Amino acid sequence: MERSPSVVNCEHYENCKVCGVSSTDWRRIGKGIVCRACADCYNEVRTLVLEAGRDPATYQ
């Protein structure tokens, strides 16, 4: 079962905490809220880590 970031509709966020861009399309990943591009990247890396047999929670 693939985990996808949940959609966040909130006008209180202005800039992404990861990349700093201004966005209106927010996603919740882990404990943070980031723009859609960062969320997509996070999910792609997480999938690769899982396929390699590693635990994404401890992978850095």
N, CA, C and O atoms as a Tripos MOL2 file, in Angstrom:
@<TRIPOS>MOLECULE
protein
  240   239    60     0     0
PROTEIN
NO_CHARGES

@<TRIPOS>ATOM
      1 N           0.8470   -1.1730    0.0000 N.3       1 MET1
      2 CA          0.0000    0.0000    0.0000 C.3       1 MET1
      3 C           0.8960    1.2410    0.0000 C.2       1 MET1
      4 O           1.7030    1.4370    0.9080 O.2       1 MET1
      5 N           0.7400    2.0690   -1.0270 N.am      2 GLU2
      6 CA          1.5640    3.2690   -1.1180 C.3       2 GLU2
      7 C           0.9150    4.4120   -0.3590 C.2       2 GLU2
      8 O          -0.2820    4.6700   -0.4890 O.2       2 GLU2
      9 N           1.7280    5.0880    0.4320 N.am      3 ARG3
     10 CA          1.2400    6.2270    1.1950 C.3       3 ARG3
     11 C           1.3700    7.4800    0.3560 C.2       3 ARG3
     12 O           2.4470    7.7680   -0.1650 O.2       3 ARG3
     13 N           0.3100    8.2160    0.2200 N.am      4 SER4
     14 CA          0.4100    9.4760   -0.5060 C.3       4 SER4
     15 C           0.1670   10.6140    0.4710 C.2       4 SER4
     16 O          -0.5760   10.4690    1.4420 O.2       4 SER4
     17 N           0.8050   11.7530    0.2010 N.am      5 PRO5
     18 CA          0.6130   12.8760    1.1170 C.3       5 PRO5
     19 C          -0.8180   13.3870    1.0440 C.2       5 PRO5
     20 O          -1.4300   13.4060   -0.0240 O.2       5 PRO5
     21 N          -1.3340   13.7940    2.1710 N.am      6 SER6
     22 CA         -2.6960   14.3000    2.1740 C.3       6 SER6
     23 C          -2.7130   15.7420    1.6920 C.2       6 SER6
     24 O          -1.7800   16.5070    1.9400 O.2       6 SER6
     25 N          -3.7710   16.0950    1.0090 N.am      7 VAL7
     26 CA         -3.9250   17.4480    0.4840 C.3       7 VAL7
     27 C          -4.2490   18.3870    1.6320 C.2       7 VAL7
     28 O          -5.0670   18.0720    2.4960 O.2       7 VAL7
     29 N          -3.6090   19.5240    1.6320 N.am      8 VAL8
     30 CA         -3.8290   20.5180    2.6720 C.3       8 VAL8
     31 C          -4.3410   21.7870    2.0020 C.2       8 VAL8
     32 O          -3.6400   22.3950    1.1940 O.2       8 VAL8
     33 N          -5.5430   22.1760    2.3350 N.am      9 ASN9
     34 CA         -6.0960   23.4100    1.8080 C.3       9 ASN9
     35 C          -6.0580   24.4560    2.9030 C.2       9 ASN9
     36 O          -6.9550   24.5310    3.7430 O.2       9 ASN9
     37 N          -5.0150   25.2570    2.8840 N.am     10 CYS10
     38 CA         -4.8480   26.2410    3.9360 C.3      10 CYS10
     39 C          -4.1560   27.4710    3.3640 C.2      10 CYS10
     40 O          -3.0970   27.3600    2.7480 O.2      10 CYS10
     41 N          -4.7380   28.6170    3.5620 N.am     11 GLU11
     42 CA         -4.1460   29.8450    3.0440 C.3      11 GLU11
     43 C          -3.1450   30.4510    4.0180 C.2      11 GLU11
     44 O          -2.5750   31.5040    3.7320 O.2      11 GLU11
     45 N          -2.9200   29.8060    5.1670 N.am     12 HIS12
     46 CA         -1.9800   30.3400    6.1470 C.3      12 HIS12
     47 C          -0.5280   30.0940    5.7400 C.2      12 HIS12
     48 O           0.3770   30.7710    6.2270 O.2      12 HIS12
     49 N          -0.3040   29.1260    4.8460 N.am     13 TYR13
     50 CA          1.0520   28.8140    4.4050 C.3      13 TYR13
     51 C           1.3900   29.6630    3.1940 C.2      13 TYR13
     52 O           0.5790   29.7970    2.2780 O.2      13 TYR13
     53 N           2.5930   30.2400    3.1880 N.am     14 GLU14
     54 CA          3.0020   31.0680    2.0660 C.3      14 GLU14
     55 C           4.1620   30.4440    1.3030 C.2      14 GLU14
     56 O           4.1260   30.3550    0.0750 O.2      14 GLU14
     57 N           5.2030   30.0090    2.0340 N.am     15 ASN15
     58 CA          6.3800   29.4320    1.3930 C.3      15 ASN15
     59 C           6.6510   28.0410    1.9410 C.2      15 ASN15
     60 O           6.4510   27.7670    3.1240 O.2      15 ASN15
     61 N           7.1090   27.1730    1.0570 N.am     16 CYS16
     62 CA          7.4480   25.8030    1.4280 C.3      16 CYS16
     63 C           8.6280   25.8080    2.3980 C.2      16 CYS16
     64 O           9.5910   26.5490    2.2060 O.2      16 CYS16
     65 N           8.5500   24.9810    3.4350 N.am     17 LYS17
     66 CA          9.6180   24.8910    4.4290 C.3      17 LYS17
     67 C          10.8690   24.2180    3.8700 C.2      17 LYS17
     68 O          11.9640   24.4070    4.4010 O.2      17 LYS17
     69 N          10.7150   23.4380    2.8100 N.am     18 VAL18
     70 CA         11.8530   22.7110    2.2530 C.3      18 VAL18
     71 C          12.5540   23.5170    1.1580 C.2      18 VAL18
     72 O          13.7620   23.7440    1.2280 O.2      18 VAL18
     73 N          11.7970   23.9460    0.1510 N.am     19 CYS19
     74 CA         12.4250   24.6170   -0.9930 C.3      19 CYS19
     75 C          12.2340   26.1300   -0.9950 C.2      19 CYS19
     76 O          12.9240   26.8360   -1.7310 O.2      19 CYS19
     77 N          11.3070   26.6390   -0.1800 N.am     20 GLY20
     78 CA         11.1290   28.0770   -0.0520 C.3      20 GLY20
     79 C          10.2480   28.7450   -1.0910 C.2      20 GLY20
     80 O          10.0610   29.9610   -1.0490 O.2      20 GLY20
     81 N           9.7000   27.9700   -2.0290 N.am     21 VAL21
     82 CA          8.8620   28.5950   -3.0500 C.3      21 VAL21
     83 C           7.4730   28.8990   -2.5150 C.2      21 VAL21
     84 O           6.9980   28.2680   -1.5700 O.2      21 VAL21
     85 N           6.8410   29.8680   -3.1300 N.am     22 SER22
     86 CA          5.4710   30.2090   -2.7870 C.3      22 SER22
     87 C           4.5530   29.2280   -3.5010 C.2      22 SER22
     88 O           4.7870   28.8990   -4.6640 O.2      22 SER22
     89 N           3.5300   28.7650   -2.8320 N.am     23 SER23
     90 CA          2.6600   27.7530   -3.4220 C.3      23 SER23
     91 C           1.2440   27.8990   -2.9060 C.2      23 SER23
     92 O           1.0000   28.5200   -1.8710 O.2      23 SER23
     93 N           0.3170   27.3150   -3.6460 N.am     24 THR24
     94 CA         -1.0670   27.2270   -3.1790 C.3      24 THR24
     95 C          -1.5010   25.7680   -3.1050 C.2      24 THR24
     96 O          -2.6370   25.4680   -2.7370 O.2      24 THR24
     97 N          -0.5790   24.8540   -3.4600 N.am     25 ASP25
     98 CA         -0.8740   23.4200   -3.5000 C.3      25 ASP25
     99 C          -0.0100   22.7230   -2.4620 C.2      25 ASP25
    100 O           1.1460   22.3930   -2.7310 O.2      25 ASP25
    101 N          -0.5670   22.4970   -1.2740 N.am     26 TRP26
    102 CA          0.1900   21.9670   -0.1460 C.3      26 TRP26
    103 C          -0.1140   20.5060    0.1190 C.2      26 TRP26
    104 O          -1.2240   20.0360   -0.1330 O.2      26 TRP26
    105 N           0.8820   19.7880    0.6300 N.am     27 ARG27
    106 CA          0.7400   18.3800    1.0040 C.3      27 ARG27
    107 C           1.3370   18.1770    2.3870 C.2      27 ARG27
    108 O           2.3080   18.8350    2.7610 O.2      27 ARG27
    109 N           0.7430   17.2560    3.1420 N.am     28 ARG28
    110 CA          1.2750   16.9110    4.4620 C.3      28 ARG28
    111 C           2.0900   15.6320    4.3200 C.2      28 ARG28
    112 O           1.5840   14.6080    3.8600 O.2      28 ARG28
    113 N           3.3640   15.7020    4.7230 N.am     29 ILE29
    114 CA          4.2220   14.5160    4.7190 C.3      29 ILE29
    115 C           4.8680   14.4160    6.0880 C.2      29 ILE29
    116 O           5.3240   15.4150    6.6450 O.2      29 ILE29
    117 N           4.9030   13.2260    6.6180 N.am     30 GLY30
    118 CA          5.4950   13.0560    7.9430 C.3      30 GLY30
    119 C           4.8590   14.0090    8.9320 C.2      30 GLY30
    120 O           3.6550   13.9520    9.1810 O.2      30 GLY30
    121 N           5.6730   14.8810    9.4910 N.am     31 LYS31
    122 CA          5.1690   15.8450   10.4620 C.3      31 LYS31
    123 C           5.1340   17.2590    9.8960 C.2      31 LYS31
    124 O           4.8710   18.2130   10.6280 O.2      31 LYS31
    125 N           5.3990   17.4010    8.5930 N.am     32 GLY32
    126 CA          5.4750   18.7370    8.0200 C.3      32 GLY32
    127 C           4.5300   18.9440    6.8500 C.2      32 GLY32
    128 O           3.9410   17.9990    6.3260 O.2      32 GLY32
    129 N           4.4010   20.1890    6.4590 N.am     33 ILE33
    130 CA          3.5800   20.5420    5.3170 C.3      33 ILE33
    131 C           4.4900   21.2040    4.2910 C.2      33 ILE33
    132 O           5.1710   22.1850    4.5920 O.2      33 ILE33
    133 N           4.4950   20.6570    3.0740 N.am     34 VAL34
    134 CA          5.3840   21.1340    2.0240 C.3      34 VAL34
    135 C           4.6020   21.3150    0.7260 C.2      34 VAL34
    136 O           3.4470   20.9020    0.6160 O.2      34 VAL34
    137 N           5.2570   21.9440   -0.2610 N.am     35 CYS35
    138 CA          4.5970   22.1300   -1.5550 C.3      35 CYS35
    139 C           4.4880   20.7800   -2.2690 C.2      35 CYS35
    140 O           5.1320   19.8080   -1.8730 O.2      35 CYS35
    141 N           3.6840   20.7290   -3.3030 N.am     36 ARG36
    142 CA          3.4300   19.4730   -4.0060 C.3      36 ARG36
    143 C           4.7020   18.8900   -4.6180 C.2      36 ARG36
    144 O           4.9000   17.6760   -4.5840 O.2      36 ARG36
    145 N           5.5700   19.7440   -5.1790 N.am     37 ALA37
    146 CA          6.8010   19.2480   -5.8000 C.3      37 ALA37
    147 C           7.6840   18.5330   -4.7770 C.2      37 ALA37
    148 O           8.2290   17.4680   -5.0660 O.2      37 ALA37
    149 N           7.8280   19.1120   -3.5880 N.am     38 CYS38
    150 CA          8.6430   18.4750   -2.5420 C.3      38 CYS38
    151 C           7.9880   17.1920   -2.0450 C.2      38 CYS38
    152 O           8.6810   16.2210   -1.7400 O.2      38 CYS38
    153 N           6.6590   17.1800   -1.9600 N.am     39 ALA39
    154 CA          5.9500   15.9760   -1.5310 C.3      39 ALA39
    155 C           6.1300   14.8490   -2.5440 C.2      39 ALA39
    156 O           6.3140   13.6940   -2.1630 O.2      39 ALA39
    157 N           6.0770   15.1860   -3.8450 N.am     40 ASP40
    158 CA          6.2780   14.1760   -4.8810 C.3      40 ASP40
    159 C           7.6980   13.6150   -4.8140 C.2      40 ASP40
    160 O           7.9030   12.4100   -4.9600 O.2      40 ASP40
    161 N           8.6750   14.4980   -4.5920 N.am     41 CYS41
    162 CA         10.0700   14.0670   -4.4660 C.3      41 CYS41
    163 C          10.2330   13.1590   -3.2500 C.2      41 CYS41
    164 O          10.8880   12.1200   -3.3310 O.2      41 CYS41
    165 N           9.6440   13.5460   -2.1330 N.am     42 TYR42
    166 CA          9.7020   12.7610   -0.9010 C.3      42 TYR42
    167 C           9.1410   11.3570   -1.1390 C.2      42 TYR42
    168 O           9.7330   10.3650   -0.7140 O.2      42 TYR42
    169 N           8.0040   11.2840   -1.8160 N.am     43 ASN43
    170 CA          7.3890    9.9780   -2.0700 C.3      43 ASN43
    171 C           8.2350    9.1210   -2.9980 C.2      43 ASN43
    172 O           8.3130    7.9050   -2.8210 O.2      43 ASN43
    173 N           8.8790    9.7520   -3.9970 N.am     44 GLU44
    174 CA          9.7290    9.0030   -4.9150 C.3      44 GLU44
    175 C          10.9390    8.4290   -4.1790 C.2      44 GLU44
    176 O          11.2830    7.2610   -4.3580 O.2      44 GLU44
    177 N          11.5780    9.2460   -3.3590 N.am     45 VAL45
    178 CA         12.7370    8.7790   -2.5880 C.3      45 VAL45
    179 C          12.3120    7.7010   -1.5990 C.2      45 VAL45
    180 O          13.0050    6.6960   -1.4370 O.2      45 VAL45
    181 N          11.1750    7.9050   -0.9370 N.am     46 ARG46
    182 CA         10.6750    6.9290    0.0400 C.3      46 ARG46
    183 C          10.4290    5.5800   -0.6290 C.2      46 ARG46
    184 O          10.7460    4.5360   -0.0580 O.2      46 ARG46
    185 N           9.8700    5.5970   -1.8270 N.am     47 THR47
    186 CA          9.6140    4.3700   -2.5700 C.3      47 THR47
    187 C          10.9270    3.6610   -2.9030 C.2      47 THR47
    188 O          11.0270    2.4430   -2.7620 O.2      47 THR47
    189 N          11.9300    4.4160   -3.3430 N.am     48 LEU48
    190 CA         13.2310    3.8190   -3.6620 C.3      48 LEU48
    191 C          13.8740    3.2120   -2.4290 C.2      48 LEU48
    192 O          14.4710    2.1380   -2.5010 O.2      48 LEU48
    193 N          13.7570    3.8920   -1.3000 N.am     49 VAL49
    194 CA         14.3220    3.3800   -0.0440 C.3      49 VAL49
    195 C          13.6360    2.0770    0.3580 C.2      49 VAL49
    196 O          14.2960    1.1220    0.7670 O.2      49 VAL49
    197 N          12.3050    2.0420    0.2390 N.am     50 LEU50
    198 CA         11.5610    0.8280    0.5700 C.3      50 LEU50
    199 C          11.9460   -0.3210   -0.3590 C.2      50 LEU50
    200 O          12.1000   -1.4570    0.0900 O.2      50 LEU50
    201 N          12.1030   -0.0280   -1.6660 N.am     51 GLU51
    202 CA         12.4770   -1.0630   -2.6250 C.3      51 GLU51
    203 C          13.8680   -1.6130   -2.3370 C.2      51 GLU51
    204 O          14.1650   -2.7660   -2.6490 O.2      51 GLU51
    205 N          14.7210   -0.7790   -1.7380 N.am     52 ALA52
    206 CA         16.0780   -1.2210   -1.3870 C.3      52 ALA52
    207 C          16.0970   -1.9980   -0.0730 C.2      52 ALA52
    208 O          17.1490   -2.4700    0.3600 O.2      52 ALA52
    209 N          14.9260   -2.1300    0.5590 N.am     53 GLY53
    210 CA         14.8390   -2.9000    1.7900 C.3      53 GLY53
    211 C          15.2510   -2.1320    3.0280 C.2      53 GLY53
    212 O          15.5340   -2.7340    4.0630 O.2      53 GLY53
    213 N          15.2880   -0.8110    2.9390 N.am     54 ARG54
    214 CA         15.6750    0.0170    4.0880 C.3      54 ARG54
    215 C          14.4280    0.5940    4.7450 C.2      54 ARG54
    216 O          13.3550    0.6330    4.1420 O.2      54 ARG54
    217 N          14.5780    1.0300    5.9620 N.am     55 ASP55
    218 CA         13.4820    1.6520    6.7000 C.3      55 ASP55
    219 C          13.5330    3.1640    6.4620 C.2      55 ASP55
    220 O          14.5040    3.8110    6.8540 O.2      55 ASP55
    221 N          12.5010    3.7390    5.8250 N.am     56 PRO56
    222 CA         12.5180    5.1710    5.5300 C.3      56 PRO56
    223 C          12.6000    6.0470    6.7850 C.2      56 PRO56
    224 O          13.0780    7.1800    6.7150 O.2      56 PRO56
    225 N          12.1490    5.5420    7.9060 N.am     57 ALA57
    226 CA         12.1680    6.3360    9.1350 C.3      57 ALA57
    227 C          13.5910    6.5480    9.6520 C.2      57 ALA57
    228 O          13.8690    7.5320   10.3390 O.2      57 ALA57
    229 N          14.4880    5.6220    9.3190 N.am     58 THR58
    230 CA         15.8550    5.7430    9.8160 C.3      58 THR58
    231 C          16.8500    6.0770    8.7130 C.2      58 THR58
    232 O          18.0230    6.3210    8.9950 O.2      58 THR58
    233 N          16.4020    6.0910    7.4680 N.am     59 TYR59
    234 CA         17.2900    6.3800    6.3440 C.3      59 TYR59
    235 C          17.5620    7.8720    6.2490 C.2      59 TYR59
    236 O          16.6400    8.6830    6.3320 O.2      59 TYR59
    237 N          18.8390    8.2380    6.0740 N.am     60 GLN60
    238 CA         19.1950    9.6520    5.9100 C.3      60 GLN60
    239 C          20.0280    9.8430    4.6820 C.2      60 GLN60
    240 O          20.4260   10.9670    4.3750 O.2      60 GLN60
@<TRIPOS>BOND
     1     1     2 1
     2     2     3 1
     3     3     4 2
     4     3     5 am
     5     5     6 1
     6     6     7 1
     7     7     8 2
     8     7     9 am
     9     9    10 1
    10    10    11 1
    11    11    12 2
    12    11    13 am
    13    13    14 1
    14    14    15 1
    15    15    16 2
    16    15    17 am
    17    17    18 1
    18    18    19 1
    19    19    20 2
    20    19    21 am
    21    21    22 1
    22    22    23 1
    23    23    24 2
    24    23    25 am
    25    25    26 1
    26    26    27 1
    27    27    28 2
    28    27    29 am
    29    29    30 1
    30    30    31 1
    31    31    32 2
    32    31    33 am
    33    33    34 1
    34    34    35 1
    35    35    36 2
    36    35    37 am
    37    37    38 1
    38    38    39 1
    39    39    40 2
    40    39    41 am
    41    41    42 1
    42    42    43 1
    43    43    44 2
    44    43    45 am
    45    45    46 1
    46    46    47 1
    47    47    48 2
    48    47    49 am
    49    49    50 1
    50    50    51 1
    51    51    52 2
    52    51    53 am
    53    53    54 1
    54    54    55 1
    55    55    56 2
    56    55    57 am
    57    57    58 1
    58    58    59 1
    59    59    60 2
    60    59    61 am
    61    61    62 1
    62    62    63 1
    63    63    64 2
    64    63    65 am
    65    65    66 1
    66    66    67 1
    67    67    68 2
    68    67    69 am
    69    69    70 1
    70    70    71 1
    71    71    72 2
    72    71    73 am
    73    73    74 1
    74    74    75 1
    75    75    76 2
    76    75    77 am
    77    77    78 1
    78    78    79 1
    79    79    80 2
    80    79    81 am
    81    81    82 1
    82    82    83 1
    83    83    84 2
    84    83    85 am
    85    85    86 1
    86    86    87 1
    87    87    88 2
    88    87    89 am
    89    89    90 1
    90    90    91 1
    91    91    92 2
    92    91    93 am
    93    93    94 1
    94    94    95 1
    95    95    96 2
    96    95    97 am
    97    97    98 1
    98    98    99 1
    99    99   100 2
   100    99   101 am
   101   101   102 1
   102   102   103 1
   103   103   104 2
   104   103   105 am
   105   105   106 1
   106   106   107 1
   107   107   108 2
   108   107   109 am
   109   109   110 1
   110   110   111 1
   111   111   112 2
   112   111   113 am
   113   113   114 1
   114   114   115 1
   115   115   116 2
   116   115   117 am
   117   117   118 1
   118   118   119 1
   119   119   120 2
   120   119   121 am
   121   121   122 1
   122   122   123 1
   123   123   124 2
   124   123   125 am
   125   125   126 1
   126   126   127 1
   127   127   128 2
   128   127   129 am
   129   129   130 1
   130   130   131 1
   131   131   132 2
   132   131   133 am
   133   133   134 1
   134   134   135 1
   135   135   136 2
   136   135   137 am
   137   137   138 1
   138   138   139 1
   139   139   140 2
   140   139   141 am
   141   141   142 1
   142   142   143 1
   143   143   144 2
   144   143   145 am
   145   145   146 1
   146   146   147 1
   147   147   148 2
   148   147   149 am
   149   149   150 1
   150   150   151 1
   151   151   152 2
   152   151   153 am
   153   153   154 1
   154   154   155 1
   155   155   156 2
   156   155   157 am
   157   157   158 1
   158   158   159 1
   159   159   160 2
   160   159   161 am
   161   161   162 1
   162   162   163 1
   163   163   164 2
   164   163   165 am
   165   165   166 1
   166   166   167 1
   167   167   168 2
   168   167   169 am
   169   169   170 1
   170   170   171 1
   171   171   172 2
   172   171   173 am
   173   173   174 1
   174   174   175 1
   175   175   176 2
   176   175   177 am
   177   177   178 1
   178   178   179 1
   179   179   180 2
   180   179   181 am
   181   181   182 1
   182   182   183 1
   183   183   184 2
   184   183   185 am
   185   185   186 1
   186   186   187 1
   187   187   188 2
   188   187   189 am
   189   189   190 1
   190   190   191 1
   191   191   192 2
   192   191   193 am
   193   193   194 1
   194   194   195 1
   195   195   196 2
   196   195   197 am
   197   197   198 1
   198   198   199 1
   199   199   200 2
   200   199   201 am
   201   201   202 1
   202   202   203 1
   203   203   204 2
   204   203   205 am
   205   205   206 1
   206   206   207 1
   207   207   208 2
   208   207   209 am
   209   209   210 1
   210   210   211 1
   211   211   212 2
   212   211   213 am
   213   213   214 1
   214   214   215 1
   215   215   216 2
   216   215   217 am
   217   217   218 1
   218   218   219 1
   219   219   220 2
   220   219   221 am
   221   221   222 1
   222   222   223 1
   223   223   224 2
   224   223   225 am
   225   225   226 1
   226   226   227 1
   227   227   228 2
   228   227   229 am
   229   229   230 1
   230   230   231 1
   231   231   232 2
   232   231   233 am
   233   233   234 1
   234   234   235 1
   235   235   236 2
   236   235   237 am
   237   237   238 1
   238   238   239 1
   239   239   240 2
@<TRIPOS>SUBSTRUCTURE
     1 MET1         2 RESIDUE 1 A MET
     2 GLU2         6 RESIDUE 1 A GLU
     3 ARG3        10 RESIDUE 1 A ARG
     4 SER4        14 RESIDUE 1 A SER
     5 PRO5        18 RESIDUE 1 A PRO
     6 SER6        22 RESIDUE 1 A SER
     7 VAL7        26 RESIDUE 1 A VAL
     8 VAL8        30 RESIDUE 1 A VAL
     9 ASN9        34 RESIDUE 1 A ASN
    10 CYS10       38 RESIDUE 1 A CYS
    11 GLU11       42 RESIDUE 1 A GLU
    12 HIS12       46 RESIDUE 1 A HIS
    13 TYR13       50 RESIDUE 1 A TYR
    14 GLU14       54 RESIDUE 1 A GLU
    15 ASN15       58 RESIDUE 1 A ASN
    16 CYS16       62 RESIDUE 1 A CYS
    17 LYS17       66 RESIDUE 1 A LYS
    18 VAL18       70 RESIDUE 1 A VAL
    19 CYS19       74 RESIDUE 1 A CYS
    20 GLY20       78 RESIDUE 1 A GLY
    21 VAL21       82 RESIDUE 1 A VAL
    22 SER22       86 RESIDUE 1 A SER
    23 SER23       90 RESIDUE 1 A SER
    24 THR24       94 RESIDUE 1 A THR
    25 ASP25       98 RESIDUE 1 A ASP
    26 TRP26      102 RESIDUE 1 A TRP
    27 ARG27      106 RESIDUE 1 A ARG
    28 ARG28      110 RESIDUE 1 A ARG
    29 ILE29      114 RESIDUE 1 A ILE
    30 GLY30      118 RESIDUE 1 A GLY
    31 LYS31      122 RESIDUE 1 A LYS
    32 GLY32      126 RESIDUE 1 A GLY
    33 ILE33      130 RESIDUE 1 A ILE
    34 VAL34      134 RESIDUE 1 A VAL
    35 CYS35      138 RESIDUE 1 A CYS
    36 ARG36      142 RESIDUE 1 A ARG
    37 ALA37      146 RESIDUE 1 A ALA
    38 CYS38      150 RESIDUE 1 A CYS
    39 ALA39      154 RESIDUE 1 A ALA
    40 ASP40      158 RESIDUE 1 A ASP
    41 CYS41      162 RESIDUE 1 A CYS
    42 TYR42      166 RESIDUE 1 A TYR
    43 ASN43      170 RESIDUE 1 A ASN
    44 GLU44      174 RESIDUE 1 A GLU
    45 VAL45      178 RESIDUE 1 A VAL
    46 ARG46      182 RESIDUE 1 A ARG
    47 THR47      186 RESIDUE 1 A THR
    48 LEU48      190 RESIDUE 1 A LEU
    49 VAL49      194 RESIDUE 1 A VAL
    50 LEU50      198 RESIDUE 1 A LEU
    51 GLU51      202 RESIDUE 1 A GLU
    52 ALA52      206 RESIDUE 1 A ALA
    53 GLY53      210 RESIDUE 1 A GLY
    54 ARG54      214 RESIDUE 1 A ARG
    55 ASP55      218 RESIDUE 1 A ASP
    56 PRO56      222 RESIDUE 1 A PRO
    57 ALA57      226 RESIDUE 1 A ALA
    58 THR58      230 RESIDUE 1 A THR
    59 TYR59      234 RESIDUE 1 A TYR
    60 GLN60      238 RESIDUE 1 A GLN
